[in-house]
């Protein structure tokens, strides 16, 4: 085995492609200082896998890349290719030539190739060790290393011998195998943890699977019920169709009869049209009368209530009237006695009048007799006059007693008349004040009734709003729970909690985007794998969070940072086709820089067909639909009908919070509204009771006024009669 070719490009001072061909025997490279002789040896050591910068005479590995000069620019990479002649099969490959290539880019990325096939550094080291060119064989001896080789320790000599014998290769493989076993043990332990977590995650998935099975069975049962109901409805339709046929036959018969009647009706149509105006006027009058009757009926209902109260008051007054009747009956008995006495006295007075008339006649006769008897004796005349005087005195005493008794009766009647007039005046004043009170209470009752109707209407409307809001809240809660159950299987809860607790993590991405409810499916589709990610304040925070996740043996969570992102293409596409960018439809609280960074290239369209046409003309634009379909120039992803995703869950939770807040506001508002209605109802009832009581008092006072008027008329008539009697007695 010998060196055959060495090709350098961009390695240290070899900016151009340089190829060195080695011949059999000793090859000597001669040149002045600084011409690159040592760089050739460094290139051979570097391509054979040297990792130490000290042996390459550099501070860092990137320094081997040509750094440029005043006249030539720096190169982006260094590449060295070394070709061995393997005719004697020193290396365990059935190839005549073996070519090793190594490249290094300025960003630190390295590439290795073996005969043009990419490979690992370990593969090259194993191949060289099998060929006796190990790193301890001193194949490459640099300046100043001859003394080190001669003065090497026994351990160093042993390392050379072991590498020459192939022991070092196997020891390295053993060490790598041990390290691989240790990593495998760690991986097995981690897999056991992941398996345990997956088993935990399987429980909700199992519940979801059971729910899906129940859904299928219920769906089949619902389908069977729909078919059964459809059959029943079909049988009903068939029966109704048969009945309709019979009715149709009868309808034809009725139509023939109706045609004949129609001819008759057409004859009377003219007169009916003439009467239509009168009937319309009568109808309007009857409608107005019906409205008035309805008003009167309501008024009569209220009057009936008042009448019941009045009947109760009249019953109470009747009891008082009975007592007054007993008094009047007693007074009537006394009056009857007085009338009988007066009649007796009147009979006696008539008798006396007749006697007096007789006496008058006698006196006249006596006068004539006296005229004739002037010559009679004085004693006879005196005796006659004394008898007449005694009769007149007796009559005068009787008339005086009757006059005194009648005067007393007149005084009593005058006293009763005065009392009745005072009572009439008092009752009249009370009726006036009570009527004013009834009028005020009636107006107040109308006001309270209007207030009660308004409060009742407000309470009914608020209660209806509360019922609707409860239904809305229940629906929002059910959707949020369903989405949460669907999203639970997408990420490990412990990992998500650990991600949220990391320094520099400010929350989930969807929470920072202020996603409207109707845009949830579209945002989930646009975010894709980033829909369940968390926002880091900077790159260091992202690295720290990922390091924490890795150390805990967890995974399955994403982090993003805000970066500058080109949105010109999406903006131009939206303007050209008259559609909107998805970021322009987010809520006012959305993080605009974050939105532009991760979904700034997304355009929202209403139909997937139009979105597909747009992607044909603009290959770099992503299209989403409100249903969650994702359309790119490479293909299309059709969304699930339920639209389950983190953004949908976030929007559902926001909707649930709004619904619960509105429900709490309505529940707090319906209580005072109901209380106001109850208060207005009690106020209306109290005013109605006061109105009914006042109307009952007014009815009682009116009845009492009538009784007083009748008593006054009777007393006045009696007073006039007694006055005439007194006048007759004193005349």
Helices and strands as residue ranges (DSSP letters): E 2-9, E 18-21, H 37-47, G 61-64, E 77-85, E 97-105, E 110-114, E 117-119, H 121-130, H 146-150, H 154-165, H 167-372, H 378-488, H 493-501, E 505-508, H 509-512, G 517-519, H 520-527, G 528-532, E 534-536, H 539-551, E 559-561, H 568-577, E 580-581, G 582-585, H 592-599, E 602-605, H 608-617, E 622-625, E 630-631, E 636-637, H 646-730
